[in-house]
Amino acid sequence: MLSIKKRQEYLKYLGFYNDKIDGIVGVNTKNAYKKLQNKYFSRKSDKDGIYGINTERLLINAYNVKKYCKNFKLEEFKCECNGRYCTGYPTQLSTNLLKYIQGLRNKYGPITITSGIRCDKLNSAVGGIRGSKHTKGKALDFYNARECQTLSRRKAVINYYIKNAFANYSYCNGYARTKLSTSYPKSATMGSAIHIDVI
């Protein structure tokens, strides 16, 4: 768990806390926990003002998205179960994944994340593979209005992405790349989106 001072630093960076970084869980720190929960959690039961593992994951994710993704909001990465099975943030997002999606945004312009974090139950419900990197905060699917229109453009994006140091795998309907191999899978459920993941 983060130290209390580190929590206060993160909460201050996010605009939820305006007091001293003193390592003391006082009224203002507790209020900051609740404000964070109220902003991002969907379920009333998760908005309890208590700093546990779920709030820890939420705080770290909110901090990292703000730090590494200037063109994205945390909500864009949220599990799409909408609170049915999880808090919306059941795992910690990889900082490399966040840096790489921002890099793609810098290069190609506006990006829509079509699938970010998934809890295990949602992943199963949508037919995701067991142990999917979506459930580990290491994968996402996205769409870009210009670059995702044709297979040749999607291939170019994938070829560009896979050069990143910690890139692991990327695919779309009809094309896939790892560092060492190329394949041509049929993934009709992807539509015009592209999947990326990291080691």
C-alpha positions in Angstrom: 0.0 0.0 0.0 1.1 3.6 -0.6 2.3 5.5 2.4 -0.1 8.1 3.8 2.2 10.9 2.6 2.3 9.4 -0.9 -1.5 9.1 -0.9 -1.7 12.8 0.0 0.7 13.7 -2.7 -1.3 11.8 -5.3 -4.6 13.2 -4.0 -3.2 16.8 -4.1 -1.9 16.3 -7.7 -5.4 15.2 -8.7 -7.1 18.2 -6.9 -8.9 16.2 -4.2 -6.6 17.4 -1.3 -5.4 20.8 -0.3 -3.8 20.3 3.1 -0.3 19.6 4.3 1.5 16.5 3.2 2.0 15.3 6.8 1.3 11.6 6.8 -1.6 11.9 9.1 -5.1 10.5 8.2 -7.1 13.5 9.4 -10.6 14.8 8.3 -9.3 16.3 5.1 -7.5 13.2 4.0 -10.6 11.1 4.7 -12.7 13.6 2.8 -10.2 13.4 -0.1 -10.7 9.6 -0.2 -14.4 10.0 -0.4 -14.2 12.7 -3.1 -12.0 10.4 -5.2 -14.4 7.5 -4.8 -17.5 9.7 -5.5 -15.9 10.9 -8.8 -14.9 7.5 -10.2 -16.8 4.6 -8.5 -20.3 3.7 -9.8 -21.5 1.6 -6.9 -22.7 3.2 -3.7 -21.1 0.4 -1.7 -17.7 1.4 -2.9 -18.1 5.0 -1.8 -17.3 4.4 1.8 -14.5 6.8 2.5 -12.3 3.9 3.5 -8.8 3.5 2.0 -8.6 -0.2 1.0 -7.1 -2.1 -2.0 -9.9 -0.9 -4.4 -9.3 2.8 -3.5 -5.5 2.2 -3.8 -5.9 0.9 -7.3 -8.2 3.8 -8.2 -5.8 6.4 -6.8 -2.8 5.0 -8.6 -4.7 4.7 -11.9 -6.1 8.2 -11.6 -2.6 9.6 -10.9 -0.9 7.7 -13.7 -3.5 8.6 -16.3 -3.2 12.3 -15.4 0.7 12.0 -15.4 1.2 10.0 -18.6 -1.9 10.6 -20.7 -2.6 14.3 -21.2 -5.3 13.6 -23.8 -7.2 10.9 -22.0 -9.4 10.7 -18.9 -9.4 7.8 -16.4 -13.0 7.0 -17.2 -12.0 6.0 -20.8 -10.1 3.0 -19.4 -12.9 1.9 -17.1 -14.3 -1.6 -17.1 -17.4 -1.7 -19.1 -19.4 -3.8 -16.7 -20.6 -0.5 -15.3 -20.3 -1.6 -11.7 -22.2 -4.9 -12.3 -19.2 -7.0 -11.3 -16.4 -4.7 -10.1 -15.5 -1.1 -9.0 -14.6 -0.3 -12.6 -10.9 -0.3 -11.8 -10.2 -3.9 -10.6 -6.5 -3.8 -11.6 -3.7 -1.3 -12.1 -3.0 0.1 -15.6 0.5 -0.4 -16.9 2.4 2.8 -17.2 4.0 1.6 -20.4 0.5 1.0 -21.9 -0.5 4.6 -20.9 2.7 6.1 -22.4 2.2 4.1 -25.6 -1.4 5.1 -26.1 -0.5 8.7 -25.6 2.3 8.3 -28.1 -0.2 6.9 -30.6 -2.5 9.9 -29.9 0.4 12.3 -30.5 1.2 10.7 -33.8 -2.3 9.9 -35.2 -4.7 12.4 -33.5 -7.8 11.7 -31.5 -8.3 8.1 -30.3 -11.3 6.4 -28.9 -10.7 3.6 -26.4 -13.2 0.9 -27.2 -12.1 -1.6 -24.5 -9.8 -0.9 -21.6 -9.6 -2.7 -18.3 -11.9 -5.7 -17.9 -12.8 -7.6 -14.8 -12.6 -11.4 -15.1 -16.4 -11.7 -15.2 -16.8 -9.1 -18.0 -13.9 -10.6 -19.9 -15.6 -14.0 -19.8 -19.0 -12.5 -20.7 -17.5 -10.9 -23.9 -15.7 -14.0 -24.9 -12.2 -12.8 -24.0 -9.5 -15.4 -23.6 -8.7 -16.6 -20.0 -6.0 -14.5 -18.5 -6.5 -11.7 -21.1 -4.1 -8.8 -20.6 -7.2 -6.6 -20.4 -7.8 -8.1 -17.0 -4.2 -7.2 -16.0 -4.3 -3.6 -17.1 -1.8 -4.4 -19.9 -4.1 -4.2 -23.0 -6.6 -2.0 -24.7 -8.5 -1.7 -28.0 -8.9 1.6 -29.7 -10.2 3.4 -32.8 -8.9 6.3 -34.8 -11.2 7.8 -37.4 -8.5 8.2 -40.1 -6.0 5.4 -39.4 -8.5 2.6 -38.7 -10.6 3.0 -41.9 -8.7 0.5 -44.0 -6.7 -2.6 -43.4 -3.6 -1.1 -44.9 -3.7 1.8 -42.5 -4.4 -0.4 -39.5 -1.4 -2.5 -40.5 0.8 0.6 -40.6 -0.3 1.6 -37.1 0.4 -1.9 -35.8 3.8 -2.0 -37.4 4.6 1.4 -35.8 3.3 0.3 -32.4 5.2 -3.0 -32.2 8.5 -1.1 -32.4 8.0 0.2 -28.8 10.4 -1.4 -26.3 7.7 -3.1 -24.1 5.1 -3.7 -26.9 4.1 -7.3 -26.9 1.3 -7.9 -29.4 -1.0 -5.9 -31.6 -3.8 -7.0 -34.0 -6.9 -6.1 -35.9 -9.2 -8.0 -38.1 -6.9 -9.5 -40.7 -3.5 -8.6 -39.4 -1.3 -9.2 -36.3 2.2 -8.6 -35.2 4.6 -9.6 -32.4 8.3 -8.6 -32.4 9.1 -11.7 -34.4 6.1 -12.8 -36.3 3.2 -11.7 -38.5 -0.1 -13.4 -38.9 -3.5 -12.7 -40.6 -6.2 -13.7 -38.1 -9.9 -13.3 -38.7 -11.1 -11.1 -35.8 -14.5 -9.8 -37.0 -15.5 -8.8 -33.5 -12.8 -6.2 -33.6 -14.6 -4.2 -36.4 -12.2 -1.4 -37.3 -10.5 -1.3 -33.9 -6.9 -2.2 -33.1 -5.7 -4.1 -30.0 -2.4 -3.3 -28.3 -0.8 -4.9 -25.3 2.5 -4.7 -23.4 4.8 -7.2 -21.7 
